[in-house]
Amino acid sequence: TTENKSTNVEQVEPECQEPAVDYSNLNRSELVSAFTELLSEDITSIKNRVLQIKTQFNTLQKEVEKSAFEEFLNNGGNKDEFQNKPDAIAIEFGKVNSIYREKRQKHQEQIEQTKQHNYEQKLAILERLRTIIDKDEEESIKKTYDEFNTIQENWKSIGEVPRDKNNDLWQSYHFLIEQLFNKLKINRELRTLDQKRNLEQKIQLSEKAEELVLKNSITKSYKELQ
């Protein structure tokens, strides 16, 4: 289970509590101004208001286009020849919307870059786990456990990774943890068996040393004791 440093980024943007604003009484020009003002705020905190502005603008724009079409027909135009040309306000709204989309795109790219960095950090942790598992030298179980706990905390502190990498990362992480636990368990069992064997041998040596006291030859007993 787990996530290091200042790279915590959620895969889905957190919901921002936006202020309630009523744009229903604004005309198209006022909506353009309101949209422009929103671009000075944090891009992650204006999504709902931008949607309201777009919806209201599109409603008014359809009315403008409908009026232009009816005027064209009233002036004797052929409906099949009608060409809908955006006016200055519609053009300006499109420019503001393009700036908004660019800001959103840049923000999303930053999120993806952070996710990729997080992914690389987690790959480094997996490599560290493999190094611990593959160690030949004898190391105290406590030291290994302490190192593992540090690794686990680092893993937990790292933020989101690219969605398509997440599943493989988790599978590799849990597989390596299981291998590490198996190694620690085996080492602990082997150490216990070795300690038991050493104890049995020492008891046998102690018993033989006690038997030497009963022998008559001190020289012979001394040699056997050595």
C-alpha positions as semicolon CSV with decimal commas, in nm:
position;residue;x (nm);y (nm);z (nm)
1;T;0,000;0,000;0,000
2;T;0,148;0,331;-0,074
3;E;0,300;0,739;-0,211
4;N;0,769;1,118;-0,187
5;K;0,792;1,468;-0,204
6;S;0,620;1,768;-0,341
7;T;0,470;1,588;-0,634
8;N;0,128;1,502;-0,503
9;V;-0,116;1,549;-0,788
10;E;-0,455;1,386;-0,806
11;Q;-0,541;1,198;-1,121
12;V;-0,877;1,373;-1,123
13;E;-0,877;1,742;-1,036
14;P;-1,030;1,803;-0,695
15;E;-1,369;1,971;-0,694
16;C;-1,332;2,343;-0,627
17;Q;-1,604;2,528;-0,441
18;E;-1,682;2,803;-0,690
19;P;-1,895;3,104;-0,603
20;A;-2,251;3,096;-0,735
21;V;-2,290;3,349;-1,016
22;D;-2,599;3,420;-1,225
23;Y;-2,510;3,503;-1,585
24;S;-2,862;3,470;-1,724
25;N;-2,925;3,847;-1,745
26;L;-2,599;3,935;-1,923
27;N;-2,585;4,012;-2,293
28;R;-2,318;3,868;-2,521
29;S;-2,076;4,156;-2,475
30;E;-2,107;4,134;-2,098
31;L;-2,050;3,760;-2,112
32;V;-1,726;3,816;-2,305
33;S;-1,611;4,057;-2,034
34;A;-1,706;3,814;-1,756
35;F;-1,522;3,532;-1,936
36;T;-1,213;3,750;-1,975
37;E;-1,212;3,837;-1,604
38;L;-1,228;3,469;-1,508
39;L;-0,904;3,399;-1,695
40;S;-0,714;3,595;-1,429
41;E;-0,814;3,335;-1,167
42;D;-0,672;2,990;-1,103
43;I;-0,761;2,778;-1,406
44;T;-0,874;2,493;-1,181
45;S;-1,129;2,711;-1,000
46;I;-1,338;2,851;-1,287
47;K;-1,460;2,543;-1,473
48;N;-1,826;2,562;-1,365
49;R;-1,857;2,936;-1,422
50;V;-1,698;2,906;-1,766
51;L;-1,951;2,637;-1,853
52;Q;-2,237;2,864;-1,745
53;I;-2,100;3,151;-1,952
54;K;-2,058;2,931;-2,258
55;T;-2,408;2,791;-2,227
56;Q;-2,561;3,136;-2,192
57;F;-2,353;3,279;-2,477
58;N;-2,447;2,992;-2,710
59;T;-2,815;3,048;-2,631
60;L;-2,789;3,418;-2,717
61;Q;-2,573;3,345;-3,022
62;K;-2,838;3,114;-3,165
63;E;-3,093;3,394;-3,127
64;V;-2,860;3,635;-3,308
65;E;-2,805;3,386;-3,591
66;K;-3,178;3,319;-3,615
67;S;-3,249;3,693;-3,641
68;A;-2,981;3,732;-3,907
69;F;-3,130;3,445;-4,106
70;E;-3,484;3,588;-4,085
71;E;-3,358;3,933;-4,188
72;F;-3,178;3,775;-4,485
73;L;-3,501;3,606;-4,596
74;N;-3,705;3,923;-4,542
75;N;-3,464;4,107;-4,771
76;G;-3,541;3,855;-5,046
77;G;-3,244;3,625;-4,993
78;N;-3,247;3,255;-5,083
79;K;-3,224;3,042;-4,770
80;D;-2,978;2,806;-4,944
81;E;-2,744;3,099;-5,004
82;F;-2,739;3,218;-4,646
83;Q;-2,392;3,229;-4,490
84;N;-2,365;3,266;-4,119
85;K;-2,078;3,505;-4,048
86;P;-1,981;3,563;-3,684
87;D;-1,992;3,926;-3,575
88;A;-1,721;4,106;-3,375
89;I;-1,864;3,991;-3,041
90;A;-1,872;3,624;-3,147
91;I;-1,517;3,653;-3,279
92;E;-1,399;3,808;-2,952
93;F;-1,572;3,534;-2,753
94;G;-1,394;3,273;-2,966
95;K;-1,056;3,435;-2,890
96;V;-1,122;3,434;-2,515
97;N;-1,235;3,072;-2,534
98;S;-0,914;2,981;-2,721
99;I;-0,705;3,139;-2,445
100;Y;-0,903;2,940;-2,188
101;R;-0,847;2,616;-2,377
102;E;-0,474;2,688;-2,403
103;K;-0,454;2,748;-2,029
104;R;-0,641;2,425;-1,963
105;Q;-0,412;2,237;-2,200
106;K;-0,100;2,379;-2,037
107;H;-0,233;2,286;-1,694
108;Q;-0,308;1,933;-1,809
109;E;0,040;1,899;-1,958
110;Q;0,189;2,005;-1,623
111;I;-0,021;1,739;-1,450
112;E;0,099;1,473;-1,694
113;Q;0,462;1,580;-1,647
114;T;0,422;1,549;-1,271
115;K;0,259;1,207;-1,309
116;Q;0,552;1,095;-1,524
117;H;0,796;1,220;-1,261
118;N;0,600;1,031;-0,995
119;Y;0,615;0,720;-1,212
120;E;0,994;0,746;-1,239
121;Q;1,020;0,786;-0,861
122;K;0,818;0,471;-0,808
123;L;1,030;0,281;-1,058
124;A;1,335;0,381;-0,852
125;I;1,164;0,244;-0,540
126;L;1,096;-0,086;-0,716
127;E;1,463;-0,106;-0,810
128;R;1,560;-0,039;-0,447
129;L;1,335;-0,325;-0,337
130;R;1,501;-0,558;-0,588
131;T;1,842;-0,457;-0,454
132;I;1,738;-0,543;-0,098
133;I;1,596;-0,879;-0,207
134;D;1,906;-0,970;-0,409
135;K;2,154;-0,885;-0,132
136;D;2,383;-1,176;-0,049
137;E;2,545;-1,033;0,258
138;E;2,387;-1,099;0,593
139;E;2,207;-0,799;0,731
140;S;2,006;-0,766;1,049
141;I;1,637;-0,830;0,999
142;K;1,558;-0,513;1,193
143;K;1,772;-0,303;0,960
144;T;1,597;-0,452;0,657
145;Y;1,256;-0,391;0,811
146;D;1,348;-0,030;0,890
147;E;1,461;0,022;0,532
148;F;1,142;-0,134;0,403
149;N;0,929;0,093;0,624
150;T;1,110;0,396;0,482
151;I;1,051;0,270;0,128
152;Q;0,685;0,210;0,204
153;E;0,638;0,563;0,341
154;N;0,811;0,708;0,034
155;W;0,585;0,505;-0,194
156;K;0,274;0,630;-0,013
157;S;0,384;0,994;-0,031
158;I;0,425;0,994;-0,410
159;G;0,130;1,127;-0,605
160;E;-0,057;0,987;-0,902
161;V;0,113;0,825;-1,200
162;P;-0,008;0,794;-1,560
163;R;-0,325;0,587;-1,560
164;D;-0,190;0,328;-1,806
165;K;0,112;0,264;-1,581
166;N;-0,072;0,233;-1,251
167;N;-0,177;-0,132;-1,265
168;D;0,166;-0,268;-1,362
169;L;0,329;-0,057;-1,090
170;W;0,103;-0,196;-0,819
171;Q;0,149;-0,553;-0,934
172;S;0,529;-0,517;-0,937
173;Y;0,530;-0,344;-0,598
174;H;0,322;-0,610;-0,425
175;F;0,514;-0,891;-0,593
176;L;0,845;-0,751;-0,465
177;I;0,704;-0,694;-0,117
178;E;0,593;-1,055;-0,106
179;Q;0,940;-1,167;-0,214
180;L;1,098;-0,949;0,054
181;F;0,869;-1,087;0,323
182;N;0,947;-1,441;0,212
183;K;1,319;-1,367;0,232
184;L;1,287;-1,218;0,580
185;K;1,081;-1,513;0,696
186;I;1,332;-1,765;0,560
187;N;1,623;-1,573;0,712
188;R;1,446;-1,560;1,045
189;E;1,372;-1,935;1,037
190;L;1,729;-2,021;0,934
191;R;1,869;-1,800;1,207
192;T;1,643;-1,968;1,464
193;L;1,755;-2,315;1,347
194;D;2,120;-2,209;1,358
195;Q;2,080;-2,073;1,709
196;K;1,910;-2,396;1,819
197;R;2,189;-2,605;1,667
198;N;2,454;-2,390;1,835
199;L;2,277;-2,431;2,169
200;E;2,265;-2,810;2,133
201;Q;2,634;-2,823;2,047
202;K;2,729;-2,604;2,342
203;I;2,526;-2,820;2,579
204;Q;2,709;-3,128;2,450
205;L;3,046;-2,957;2,496
206;S;2,953;-2,851;2,850
207;E;2,856;-3,208;2,938
208;K;3,185;-3,342;2,800
209;A;3,378;-3,077;2,996
210;E;3,204;-3,187;3,314
211;E;3,301;-3,550;3,243
212;L;3,669;-3,450;3,225
213;V;3,661;-3,366;3,595
214;L;3,617;-3,737;3,672
215;K;3,923;-3,846;3,472
216;N;4,251;-3,921;3,650
217;S;4,494;-3,776;3,395
218;I;4,504;-3,399;3,419
219;T;4,721;-3,371;3,110
220;K;4,485;-3,580;2,900
221;S;4,181;-3,396;3,036
222;Y;4,345;-3,061;2,952
223;K;4,409;-3,170;2,593
224;E;4,051;-3,290;2,552
225;L;3,922;-2,967;2,707
226;Q;4,111;-2,765;2,445
